[in-house]
Amino acid sequence: MTGFFGDMKKILTDLRVSVPVIVTSLLSFGWQLIRFNIGIDDLVRDRYLGGGLFSQGRFSSPIVSYSFGFFKAFPFFEPFLGVLFLTAAAFLLICLFQKASKGVFSRGVLTFFACIFVSYPLTNELFVYKGSDLYLGVGYFLAALSLVIVSGIFRKDGVPGETDAKRSQVESICLRLLFSTLIWIFLVSLYEALAAVYLVLVSLYLFTEVMTGEKRAGKETGDKNPGYIRKYFVFLAPAVLGIVLEYLLGLLLTSIIKPAVTIPAGSGIYIPETFSAEYFVNMFYQMFRKLFLAGLWYYPVALFAVSVLIALVVFTVTGISKRRASVILFALGTFAGLFGLGILTGGSVKYRTCLSFAPFVAFCVTLLIYYSVRGLRENRGLHIAIQVCAAVIILTQVVSINLCFYNNDLRWQEEKAVLTDCGEALKDFGDKPVIFIGEYTLSDNILSRKYVTADDPLYKAVKKAANGIGFDLETNDLSDRYVLATCQSDFGSVISWGIHDRYGCNEELHRVFNYIGYEFTPGTLKRYDELTSSIESFPAFNETGIVTELDDCVVVRFK
């Protein structure tokens, strides 16, 4: 590890590398670091940490949260820690890919890689959720660290060998695999989708070795770097073993320890009971419109779609030119990490299934920059133009991710104003139980920031073209008006979320009211069901400002 620490020191002390990466990180998450708002699933976090996560065998989130519990006294410090871990992961990846490329990828090129990685909006929108910011940063960091640890098993020629003068070869290999496995037990419990991140990182890491290595000489022993496939499975072994052990450990802990709170926390990964032709057709259609069609309106999706095309070309060209069958395996591993979770969820591509997109997009754009610069090395003007284009990509990402945070803050300010008005209207009813029914529809100002409307000229043109070739473009994500969601992050209505909570009668909405300074007596689920069945008889508060007093409770309907 001495050599690795030396390489990391050179990267961190090179201000041409460290300063751009740190500045990009702070600019990307600056809005989220200084603004605070309440969104769906935020206030329930205490119950998740109080036993809900543990009851599922997912113990890493409470460990991370309570490990940094001291710092919660400082406002906004937790998301700041998340950014620090994310930035540290970027530096680890710079060092890894510089090593994998044998120095072919310069620090300057890899600086663009790190900046694109930390600023890529599609996955890092997860920062809108409280606690997830820290979990995401820690997850990326540990995934990269696991790759660092296992890569130390191999010498430069790809053969397992001595890595620590004080230990034997076998001891060193076993210790590295053990440490990596322990990391993976922790990681899978933190976020299941981090396994996809690691699969993509390993595939790209070894592909980089092939791409920058020598051409395969043939079947004879003239091949100077055999064993890529063997290395691939050595890298994956700790992750696979960690997944199995995490599952068994979870079963053991939940059978011994019975937490008082057992509120479920969804994993976001649901394996269907059956796979049918209809399932796969719907799955591919859902993935097409969320990962490719949405790119016509949403820049991060477009960049991902372009990166997929770049990867297909580079994998094909490298496999043929280097005569390496292992490239097929690395390509399959990469695309399995990108799309595997989407397939399991039937094409429901949410933030958690897209965590692997950030390093993938960064890698593909870096390849484009590298080959462009190398091909135009003698033309300084074009060389500078390429660097400017790369900087524009990063700047666009910074704007895009902050726009997501800004839109979420606008949503909160709108709902906070409605809740404040409602709280003032309910203050005069004393301790009488308050029951909320219906659901709140966000304003067009908010919805238009996330959805494409049916009257959008580009959408109408695309739909007409699809119909012309006999394809029915069904996109009604929210309503007949808001037909296609472009943003993957779910900054939905916290009022609607609180009304229809999974834990009691409006319990989540009462928690939101408590946060802004109001406290009301909750009603019962039985009465909630009765009132919901006659919902049309009550005026909508957000339209009329009227609440309805009954003999046993006060009813507030949202519409």
C-alpha positions as a printed Julia matrix, in Angstrom:
559×3 Matrix{Float64}:
   0.0     0.0     0.0
   3.03    2.27    0.31
   3.08    2.9    -3.42
  -0.64    3.67   -3.47
  -0.38    6.19   -0.64
   2.5     7.82   -2.49
   0.39    8.13   -5.63
  -2.52    9.58   -3.63
  -0.21   12.13   -2.03
   0.97   13.26   -5.47
  -2.64   13.67   -6.63
  -3.8    15.54   -3.53
  -0.81   17.88   -3.53
  -1.17   18.64   -7.24
  -3.34   21.76   -7.06
  -4.18   21.46  -10.78
  -6.05   18.26   -9.84
  -7.3    18.72   -6.28
  -8.59   22.29   -6.57
 -10.87   21.71   -9.6
 -12.34   18.55   -8.04
 -12.99   20.17   -4.66
 -14.46   23.31   -6.23
 -16.71   21.22   -8.5
 -17.95   19.24   -5.49
 -18.79   22.35   -3.5
 -20.45   24.07   -6.45
 -22.47   20.96   -7.29
 -23.95   20.58   -3.83
 -23.68   24.16   -2.63
 -27.42   24.83   -2.67
 -28.16   21.67   -0.7
 -25.46   22.5     1.83
 -26.92   25.88    2.77
 -30.68   25.29    2.34
 -32.93   23.07    4.43
 -36.33   21.74    3.42
 -38.65   18.86    4.19
 -39.49   16.26    1.55
 -41.07   12.85    1.43
 -39.44   10.2     3.62
 -37.39   12.79    5.52
 -39.07   13.0     8.91
 -39.64    9.24    9.07
 -35.88    8.74    9.17
 -35.81    8.65   12.97
 -38.13    5.65   12.94
 -36.05    3.93   10.29
 -32.97    4.42   12.44
 -34.89    3.47   15.57
 -35.43   -0.07   14.35
 -37.15   -0.01   10.98
 -33.96   -0.59    9.03
 -32.55   -3.03   11.56
 -35.74   -5.11   11.46
 -34.9    -5.82    7.8
 -31.31   -6.72    8.61
 -30.08   -3.43    7.13
 -27.79   -2.31    9.9
 -25.25   -0.11    8.08
 -27.41    3.03    7.85
 -27.87    3.29   11.65
 -24.13    2.69   12.12
 -23.22    5.5     9.71
 -25.81    7.86   11.16
 -24.91    7.3    14.79
 -21.17    7.35   14.05
 -21.54   10.95   12.97
 -24.3    11.79   15.45
 -22.13   14.32   17.26
 -21.94   16.49   14.16
 -25.72   16.74   13.84
 -25.58   19.63   16.29
 -24.03   21.64   13.47
 -26.54   22.65   10.77
 -25.94   21.19    7.32
 -22.85   19.31    8.49
 -24.19   15.9     7.54
 -24.62   16.69    3.8
 -21.21   18.38    3.96
 -19.71   15.09    5.21
 -21.46   13.32    2.36
 -19.78   15.66   -0.12
 -16.4    15.06    1.52
 -16.75   11.29    1.15
 -17.92   11.68   -2.44
 -14.91   13.87   -3.21
 -12.58   11.35   -1.54
 -14.09    8.64   -3.74
 -13.29   10.77   -6.8
  -9.62   11.02   -5.77
  -9.45    7.24   -5.22
 -10.85    6.68   -8.72
  -8.29    9.06  -10.24
  -5.52    7.01   -8.67
  -7.1     3.7    -9.71
  -7.61    4.57  -13.36
  -4.19    6.17  -13.63
  -2.74    2.91  -12.36
  -4.97    0.8   -14.62
  -3.93    2.82  -17.68
  -0.24    2.58  -16.71
  -0.05    6.35  -16.79
  -1.59    6.65  -20.27
  -4.45    8.64  -18.75
  -2.8    11.79  -17.46
  -3.86   13.51  -14.26
  -5.33   16.32  -16.34
  -7.62   13.96  -18.25
  -8.58   12.14  -15.05
  -9.35   15.47  -13.39
 -12.16   15.85  -15.92
 -13.24   12.3   -15.01
 -13.45   13.16  -11.3
 -15.31   16.43  -11.9
 -17.88   14.76  -14.15
 -18.3    11.95  -11.61
 -19.02   14.18   -8.62
 -21.32   16.53  -10.54
 -23.38   14.0   -12.51
 -26.98   14.89  -11.59
 -28.99   11.77  -12.37
 -27.75    9.74   -9.41
 -26.68   12.48   -7.04
 -30.25   13.77   -6.89
 -30.44   11.27   -4.04
 -29.01   14.1    -1.96
 -32.51   15.6    -1.72
 -33.31   12.93    0.88
 -32.15   13.47    4.46
 -29.48   11.0     5.49
 -29.09    9.62    1.98
 -26.52   12.3     1.23
 -24.12   10.87    3.78
 -24.95    7.25    2.92
 -24.34    7.92   -0.78
 -20.96    9.57   -0.19
 -19.82    6.83    2.17
 -21.06    4.17   -0.26
 -19.13    5.48   -3.26
 -16.01    5.9    -1.12
 -16.1     2.36    0.27
 -16.84    0.85   -3.15
 -13.75    2.6    -4.55
 -11.73    1.61   -1.48
 -12.7    -2.03   -1.95
 -11.41   -1.85   -5.52
  -8.16   -0.32   -4.26
  -7.66   -3.09   -1.72
  -8.24   -5.95   -4.16
  -6.14   -4.33   -6.91
  -3.16   -4.53   -4.55
  -3.22   -8.31   -4.87
  -1.8    -8.09   -8.38
   1.59   -7.08   -9.62
   1.9    -4.86  -12.68
   2.05   -7.95  -14.87
  -1.28   -9.11  -13.52
   0.04  -12.09  -11.55
  -0.76  -12.46   -7.84
   2.34  -11.69   -5.87
   3.98  -10.21   -2.76
   2.43   -6.88   -1.76
   3.79   -6.43    1.77
   7.35   -7.24    2.72
   6.29   -8.15    6.27
   3.73  -10.75    5.21
   3.83  -13.79    3.05
   2.13  -13.79   -0.33
  -0.82  -15.91    0.84
  -1.34  -13.88    4.02
  -1.4   -10.64    2.08
  -3.92  -11.92   -0.46
  -6.17  -13.38    2.25
  -6.09  -10.19    4.3
  -7.0    -8.06    1.3
  -9.88  -10.33    0.36
 -11.05  -10.41    3.98
 -11.01   -6.62    4.36
 -12.82   -6.2     1.06
 -15.44   -8.76    2.06
 -16.06   -6.96    5.36
 -16.51   -3.72    3.43
 -19.05   -5.43    1.21
 -21.07   -6.81    4.1
 -21.38   -3.21    5.25
 -22.02   -1.77    1.77
 -24.82   -4.14    0.74
 -26.59   -3.39    4.0
 -26.19    0.35    3.33
 -27.51    0.43   -0.26
 -28.1    -2.72   -2.27
 -27.51   -0.84   -5.52
 -23.86   -0.21   -4.59
 -23.2    -3.74   -5.86
 -24.05   -2.43   -9.35
 -21.64    0.47   -8.82
 -18.82   -1.92   -7.97
 -19.61   -4.18  -10.93
 -19.32   -1.22  -13.29
 -16.12    0.04  -11.64
 -14.41   -3.37  -11.81
 -15.45   -3.86  -15.43
 -14.18   -0.42  -16.47
 -10.98   -0.77  -14.42
  -9.97   -4.04  -16.11
 -11.16   -2.8   -19.49
  -8.79    0.15  -19.07
  -5.93   -2.29  -18.47
  -6.8    -4.11  -21.68
  -7.32   -0.91  -23.68
  -3.94    0.54  -22.7
  -2.11   -2.81  -22.74
  -0.45   -4.7   -25.55
  -2.27   -6.58  -28.27
  -2.8   -10.27  -27.57
  -0.14  -12.21  -29.47
  -2.26  -15.32  -29.93
  -2.77  -18.58  -28.12
   0.91  -19.11  -27.47
   2.7   -17.89  -24.35
   3.77  -14.7   -26.05
   0.8   -12.96  -24.41
   2.44  -10.63  -21.88
  -0.58  -10.05  -19.66
  -2.8   -13.12  -19.38
  -5.41  -13.68  -16.73
  -7.82  -10.76  -17.17
 -10.81  -13.05  -16.75
  -9.23  -14.62  -13.69
  -8.58  -11.14  -12.24
 -12.19  -10.18  -12.95
 -13.56  -12.95  -10.76
 -10.98  -12.25   -8.03
 -12.27   -8.65   -7.92
 -15.89   -9.82   -7.77
 -15.35  -12.56   -5.19
 -15.41  -10.28   -2.08
 -18.58   -8.55   -3.28
 -20.4   -11.83   -3.93
 -19.25  -13.29   -0.61
 -20.17  -10.08    1.18
 -23.7   -10.15   -0.27
 -24.21  -13.73    0.92
 -22.76  -13.06    4.39
 -24.78   -9.83    4.77
 -27.97  -11.76    4.08
 -27.07  -14.48    6.58
 -25.94  -11.95    9.18
 -29.18  -10.04    8.75
 -31.2   -13.21    9.37
 -29.14  -13.99   12.46
 -29.38  -10.51   13.98
 -33.12  -10.14   13.4
 -33.72  -13.57   14.94
 -31.79  -12.58   18.09
 -32.62   -8.89   18.47
 -36.22   -7.72   18.22
 -36.31   -3.92   17.79
 -39.22   -2.02   19.28
 -39.78   -0.17   15.98
 -40.34   -2.33   12.9
 -41.39    0.3    10.37
 -40.42   -1.11    6.96
 -37.99    0.74    4.72
 -38.26   -0.28    1.08
 -35.09   -1.48   -0.59
 -36.1    -0.15   -3.98
 -35.27   -3.51   -5.59
 -38.19   -5.86   -6.14
 -37.72   -9.11   -8.01
 -40.92  -10.03   -9.92
 -42.61  -13.33   -9.2
 -42.84  -14.27  -12.88
 -41.13  -13.2   -16.09
 -43.47  -13.06  -19.07
 -43.23  -11.66  -22.6
 -45.51   -8.8   -21.56
 -43.23   -8.05  -18.6
 -40.15   -7.72  -20.82
 -41.93   -5.62  -23.46
 -43.16   -3.22  -20.78
 -39.75   -3.23  -19.1
 -37.88   -2.25  -22.26
 -40.45    0.42  -23.06
 -40.2     1.92  -19.56
 -36.4     1.96  -19.72
 -36.43    3.45  -23.2
 -38.58    6.42  -22.26
 -36.88    7.07  -18.92
 -33.27    6.57  -19.99
 -33.35    7.68  -23.61
 -36.56    9.47  -24.61
 -36.37   11.74  -21.53
 -32.94   12.83  -22.75
 -34.62   15.01  -25.37
 -35.61   17.35  -22.53
 -33.24   16.49  -19.66
 -29.49   16.92  -20.19
 -28.2    14.24  -17.76
 -30.3    11.55  -19.47
 -29.03   12.69  -22.88
 -25.44   12.46  -21.65
 -26.07    8.94  -20.38
 -27.57    7.9   -23.72
 -24.54    9.3   -25.59
 -22.23    7.51  -23.15
 -23.92    4.18  -23.93
 -23.19    4.7   -27.62
 -19.57    5.66  -26.85
 -19.14    2.54  -24.72
 -20.54    0.24  -27.41
 -18.11    1.66  -29.98
 -15.06    1.62  -27.7
 -15.72   -1.91  -26.4
 -16.12   -3.21  -29.95
 -13.06   -1.45  -31.37
 -10.86   -2.41  -28.41
 -11.95   -6.06  -28.46
 -11.14   -6.37  -32.15
  -7.91   -4.37  -32.16
  -6.52   -5.97  -29.0
  -7.83   -9.44  -29.84
  -9.14   -9.84  -26.31
 -12.22  -11.99  -25.73
 -12.25  -10.73  -22.14
 -13.58   -7.39  -23.44
 -16.92   -9.15  -24.04
 -17.05  -10.06  -20.36
 -16.21   -6.52  -19.28
 -18.86   -5.11  -21.61
 -21.47   -7.51  -20.23
 -20.47   -6.62  -16.67
 -20.7    -2.91  -17.39
 -24.14   -3.06  -18.97
 -25.38   -5.5   -16.32
 -24.38   -2.95  -13.68
 -26.14   -0.16  -15.58
 -29.39   -1.9   -16.53
 -29.64   -4.98  -14.29
 -31.56   -3.33  -11.47
 -33.83   -1.59  -13.98
 -34.67   -4.99  -15.44
 -35.48   -6.4   -12.01
 -37.75   -3.46  -11.26
 -39.59   -3.79  -14.54
 -38.06   -0.65  -16.01
 -38.94    1.55  -13.04
 -35.66    3.45  -13.2
 -35.36    5.35   -9.94
 -32.39    7.08   -8.37
 -31.19    4.03   -6.47
 -31.01    1.84   -9.56
 -28.99    4.56  -11.34
 -26.13    4.9    -8.87
 -23.76    3.21  -11.33
 -24.39    5.86  -13.99
 -22.07    8.51  -12.51
 -18.73    6.64  -12.86
 -19.84    5.18  -16.21
 -20.7     8.55  -17.77
 -17.52   10.08  -16.35
 -15.45    7.26  -17.86
 -17.05    7.5   -21.31
 -16.73   11.28  -21.52
 -13.12   10.95  -20.35
 -12.42    8.51  -23.19
 -13.89   10.97  -25.66
 -11.7    13.75  -24.27
  -8.59   11.56  -24.24
  -8.9    10.3   -27.81
  -9.84   13.76  -29.1
  -6.86   15.39  -27.41
  -4.47   12.65  -28.52
  -5.65   12.86  -32.12
  -5.31   16.65  -32.17
  -2.22   16.99  -30.06
  -0.38   19.04  -32.65
  -3.27   21.47  -33.08
  -3.16   23.56  -29.92
  -6.26   25.56  -30.82
  -8.47   22.48  -31.16
  -6.82   21.02  -28.08
  -7.94   24.03  -26.05
 -11.39   23.91  -27.65
 -11.85   20.31  -26.46
 -10.87   21.26  -22.93
 -13.36   24.15  -23.02
 -16.11   21.76  -24.2
 -15.29   19.41  -21.3
 -15.46   22.33  -18.88
 -18.84   23.3   -20.35
 -20.12   19.75  -19.73
 -19.06   19.98  -16.09
 -20.56   23.45  -15.69
 -23.83   22.28  -17.24
 -23.94   19.4   -14.79
 -23.29   21.73  -11.87
 -26.18   23.94  -12.98
 -28.44   20.93  -13.55
 -27.92   19.36  -10.14
 -28.36   22.68   -8.35
 -31.51   23.28  -10.37
 -32.88   20.01   -9.01
 -32.16   21.18   -5.46
 -33.66   24.59   -6.23
 -36.85   23.06   -7.65
 -37.21   20.88   -4.57
 -36.81   23.97   -2.4
 -39.5    25.79   -4.41
 -41.79   22.82   -3.81
 -41.15   23.03   -0.07
 -41.72   26.78    0.08
 -45.06   26.33   -1.7
 -46.22   23.53    0.56
 -44.88   25.23    3.69
 -47.01   28.3     2.9
 -50.12   26.12    2.47
 -49.41   24.23    5.69
 -48.84   27.46    7.6
 -52.2    28.82    6.45
 -53.82   25.53    7.42
 -52.12   25.54   10.81
 -53.42   29.02   11.55
 -56.96   27.98   10.52
 -56.86   24.97   12.87
 -55.55   26.79   15.94
 -59.06   27.74   17.09
 -60.37   24.16   17.39
 -58.48   23.22   20.56
 -57.77   19.54   21.13
 -60.41   18.21   18.76
 -58.84   15.51   16.5
 -57.8    16.7    13.04
 -58.07   14.37   10.05
 -56.61   15.18    6.64
 -58.05   13.59    3.49
 -57.48   13.81   -0.27
 -54.14   14.76   -1.72
 -52.39   17.98   -2.6
 -51.72   18.82   -6.25
 -48.56   20.83   -6.68
 -48.81   24.0    -8.75
 -48.04   24.11  -12.46
 -44.93   26.1   -11.57
 -43.53   23.03   -9.8
 -44.9    20.25  -12.01
 -43.71   21.88  -15.23
 -40.14   21.71  -13.89
 -40.22   17.92  -13.74
 -42.69   16.86  -16.43
 -43.04   17.3   -20.17
 -46.52   18.56  -21.07
 -48.71   17.04  -23.77
 -48.67   20.31  -25.74
 -44.87   20.5   -25.87
 -43.96   20.95  -29.59
 -41.08   18.47  -29.46
 -43.21   15.89  -27.66
 -45.99   16.22  -30.23
 -43.48   15.81  -33.05
 -41.93   12.69  -31.45
 -45.35   11.19  -30.75
 -46.47   11.84  -34.34
 -43.3    10.21  -35.69
 -43.8     7.2   -33.41
 -47.4     6.82  -34.54
 -46.22    7.06  -38.15
 -44.19    3.86  -37.75
 -46.96    2.09  -35.86
 -45.62    2.64  -32.34
 -47.97    3.96  -29.67
 -46.01    6.35  -27.47
 -47.82    5.99  -24.14
 -46.4     8.51  -21.67
 -48.82    9.66  -18.99
 -46.57    9.68  -15.94
 -48.77   12.01  -13.89
 -51.85   12.9   -15.94
 -53.03   13.5   -19.48
 -51.33   16.9   -19.28
 -48.04   15.94  -17.62
 -47.03   13.01  -19.75
 -43.32   12.35  -19.19
 -41.12   12.77  -16.12
 -37.66   13.97  -17.07
 -36.13   14.18  -13.61
 -35.46   10.9   -11.81
 -35.57   12.41   -8.33
 -38.96   12.13   -6.63
 -39.49   15.57   -5.14
 -43.23   14.9    -4.84
 -45.76   16.51   -2.52
 -44.94   16.07    1.16
 -48.6    16.89    1.97
 -49.9    14.0    -0.13
 -47.17   11.74    1.26
 -48.17   12.68    4.81
 -51.89   12.13    4.21
 -51.4     8.66    2.78
 -48.6     7.53    5.12
 -47.99    3.86    5.84
 -47.9     4.13    9.61
 -51.14    5.63   10.91
 -53.79    8.27   10.34
 -51.9    11.21    8.75
 -49.03   10.58   11.14
 -46.39   11.81    8.71
 -48.3    15.02    7.97
 -48.68   15.7    11.69
 -44.89   15.38   11.96
 -44.49   18.01    9.24
 -46.87   20.32   11.11
 -44.86   19.78   14.28
 -41.7    20.75   12.41
 -43.14   24.13   11.37
 -44.55   24.82   14.84
 -48.08   23.38   15.01
 -49.37   20.44   17.0
 -52.79   18.82   16.55
 -54.49   15.73   17.94
 -54.53   12.96   15.3
 -57.69   11.05   14.42
 -58.22    7.32   13.85
 -57.77    5.22   10.74
 -61.37    4.05   10.95
 -62.67    7.61   10.88
 -60.21    8.48    8.12
 -61.6     5.69    5.93
 -65.18    6.82    6.6
 -64.43   10.42    5.69
 -62.47    9.45    2.58
 -65.48    7.55    1.24
 -67.46   10.83    1.19
 -64.57   13.09    0.2
 -66.52   15.09   -2.41
 -68.76   16.56    0.27
 -65.86   18.53    1.8
 -64.41   21.76    0.36
 -60.74   21.71   -0.65
 -58.76   23.85    1.79
 -56.08   24.82   -0.74
 -58.83   26.21   -3.0
 -61.26   27.73   -0.48
 -59.34   28.13    2.78
 -62.2    26.31    4.58
 -61.9    23.51    7.13
 -64.94   21.47    8.21
 -65.81   20.92   11.86
 -67.78   17.78   12.72
 -69.01   16.59   16.12
 -66.03   14.33   16.73
 -63.25   15.87   14.6
 -62.1    18.57   12.21
 -61.72   17.59    8.56
 -59.22   19.2     6.18
 -59.43   18.15    2.57
 -56.7    18.83    0.04
 -57.21   18.62   -3.69
